[in-house]
Amino acid sequence: SDLGAVLSVLVLLAIAMLVGAFFLWRRGGPRRQIVLMVIAGVVAIINVAIWTLPTASGEAPLAQMQKR
């Protein structure tokens, strides 16, 4: 599905942001940019978790959207 593809790209983006922040940190890059990259990566991971983890009803929001 299209939403599944978007979530897959979002996971890849989050991983790239965290790895990039790590390498920038190792090279002594600007601290503000490193922190912002880590925050962006974590926010992306949280968004994927929100869409994929099941709710109290036992169904993930992604599954609910795919039914429509």
N, C-alpha and C positions, 0 to 999 in steps of 0.2 A: 504494500500500500504506500501511498505517497507520504503519509504521516510517519510510517515506519522508516522510510528512507530519510526523512528529515531528522528523525531522532538518531539514526545511525551517523549521519554527517555531524550532528551536534556532539555526539560522543567523541568522534575523531577530532573535532575542533577543540573540545575540552582537553583531550590528551595532548594535543599539539600545544595548547596554551600553557599547560603545566610543565611540559618538557622544555618548551621555549623559555619559560620563567626560570627554570632550574639552570639552564645553560647560561642565561643572562646573568643570573646571580653568581654563578661560578666565575664569570668573566669580570665581575665587579660593575655591572651595569647600573643604571639609575634605579634607586630603590623604589621610587613611586611607580615606575613602569612595571617592575617585577611584582609589586603588590597588586596592581590593577590586573595584571595577567592572571595571577593566582585567583583573585576574586572572580574574574570572568569565567575561568575554568570551573571553579566550584559552583557558581550559579548555573552554568550549563549542565553540570552533573545533577544538581538538585532538580532542575527542570525535567530532565530525563526520568529521574526517580519519581517525580510527581505523576508523570504520564504513564509510567509502567508498573508501579507498585499497586497492588490491589487495595481497594478502599474497604470500609467496614462491611459492605455488601458482598465482598469477595471478588469483585470484578475490577480490573484496571480501567482507568479512563480511556486509555488507548483502545481497549477492546470494545468499550461502549461506543466510541466514535466510529469504529470500523463496522459496527452493526447498522449504522444509519445509511 
